[in-house]
């Protein structure tokens, strides 16, 4: 399962949450691969740039990684009530065709879980609806379970772990359902 956050910030709460999700997926019997989008910078999507230079090397690296996984878990930060430009740009590049291969085919049939963390009172809840919509539009089935961690500055302890047992249980339940569903689907 490919696990990442739509943030490059070193101290991102969503990276903390994504790492927690990867650990939870592993405890549930899954095989998570955590990636940091900071390690895969790409220019803003531009059709002229694509026509002149093709897909950026980091888009190709991420496409290969995506092809190896049947599931996704995305931690989506919320910027002004929306998903981050980074998350949208990453998906825009990944869905582009390459060497006769559709980018949309990479996403078709995949299963995803979505989570978010935010310093605000809603925990990034608005970004989850948009992340869900975006993933559904490109052929991904998104679990109905989700987790929005509000007041994220206080939600994690000094080791980067969720400090609220109820939130950790929700995350564990979501990750277990993702692993179990992928297993039932034969992945």
N, C-alpha and C positions, 0 to 999 in steps of 0.2 A: 504494500500500500504506500503510495507516494504522499508524504505529509509535508506541508509547507504553509508559511504565513505570507500574506500579501503586504509585507513590510520589509524594508532593509535596515531599519533602525536597530542599532546594536542592543539597546535596552527595550526592545519592543515587547509589550505585554502579549501580543499575539504570537510572537516567536516562543515565549515562555509557554503559552497555552498549546502551541503546536508540538513542542518538545514533550509536554505532559501527555498529549494525545498519543504521540509515538510510543511512549513508555506504556501507556494503557493498552494500546493495540498489541504490543509485544506480550504483556501479561495475559491478554485475551487469546493468545495463540496465533496472532497475525505476524506478518513480517514487514514492519514499517521501514521506509527509507525516508529519513528526514533530509530535506534540502533547504538551503538558505538562498533565497533569490538574490541576496547581496553578492553571492558568488557567481551569478549568471546575469550580469548587466546587459541590457539591450537598449537600442535607441527607441524612441517613440515610433510606433508603427507608421510607416509612410510608404504608400504604394509605389512612388517613384524610386525610393531607396531599394525596395524589394525588387523592382524591375531591373535596376542597375546592378545590384550586388547579390541578390538572392536573400535567403534567410540568414540572419546573423548566426555565427557559430554557436553561441549560447542557446539560441532557439533550437538548433539541431541537437545539441546535447540534451536539452530538456525533452524534446520529442522522443529521443531514444529512451530516456528514463520513463517517460509516460507510457511508451509502448510496452515496457516490461511489467507494468502494474495494472491490475484490474480495478483497483480502488484508489480513491483520493480522500484525504482529509485536509480541508483548507481552513485556516484560521484567518478570518477576514477583518482587518481593522475597518473602522468607520471614519471617513473624513467628511465632515459637513453632511452627515446623513447618507453618504454613498460609499461604495467600495473604493479602494484606493486606485489611483491611476496605474500603479505598478501591477496590481492584480489584473486589471482590464487589459493593459498592454501585453502582459505575459500571455494571456489567453488569446489575444488578437494575433500575436506572432505564431503561437502554437497551432492555431486553426488554419493557417495559410497552407495552400497546397505546396508540395515539394516533390520534384522529380516524378510527377504523375501520381503521387500519393496524396489523397485528401487529408488535410489536417483534421477535418471533422470526423473522419473514420477513426482517428486516434482516441476520440472521446466516446464514440458510439458504444453503448453497452457497458460503460463503466458505472460504478456505484460510488457515491460520495457522501461524506458527512461534512457538516459545516459548523464552525464554532467562531466565537468572537470574544474579545475582551476590550474594554474601554474604560477610561477614567470616569466617564459619565454614568448617570443613573440607569441608562438603558442597556449598557454593556455591549453596544455595537449591534443591537437588535435590528436596526434598519438596514445595515449592510448585509445581514444574513438573508433577508428577503431578496435583495438584489443579486447576491451571489447565487442563491438558489435559482433565480430566474435566468441568470446568465448560463449557468451550468445546464439547466434544462433545455435552453435554446440550442445548445450544441450537442445534445443527445445523451447527457449524463442523467442517470436516475439518482435523485438526492433523497436520502432518508428523511422521514418527517421529523426525527429527533434532531435537536440542535441545542447548543449551549451558548448563552450570552452572559459573560462575566462582567458585572457592573463594578464600579469603583475599583478598577484593576490595580491602582496604586497600593491599595490595602489588601487585595485579594490573594497576593502571593507572599510567601514567607521569604526569609533571607536566602534560602536555597533554590528559589524559583518554583516552589511547589504551591499548588492551591492550598490555602490555609483553611478553607471551609469544607468540612467533610461532605456536606450535601452537594456542593458543586463538584467535588471530586467524584462522588458517586454518580452524578449525572453524566460526567465525562466518561467514566468507566462503562456505564450502561450504553451510551452512544457508541463507544468504540467496540464493545462486545457485540452489539447488534450489527455493526458494520462488518466485523470479522465473521460472525455467524451467517449473515446473509450472503457474503461472498462465498463462504464454504458451501452453503446450500445451492448456490448457483453453479457450483462446480469449478470455482476458480482456485 
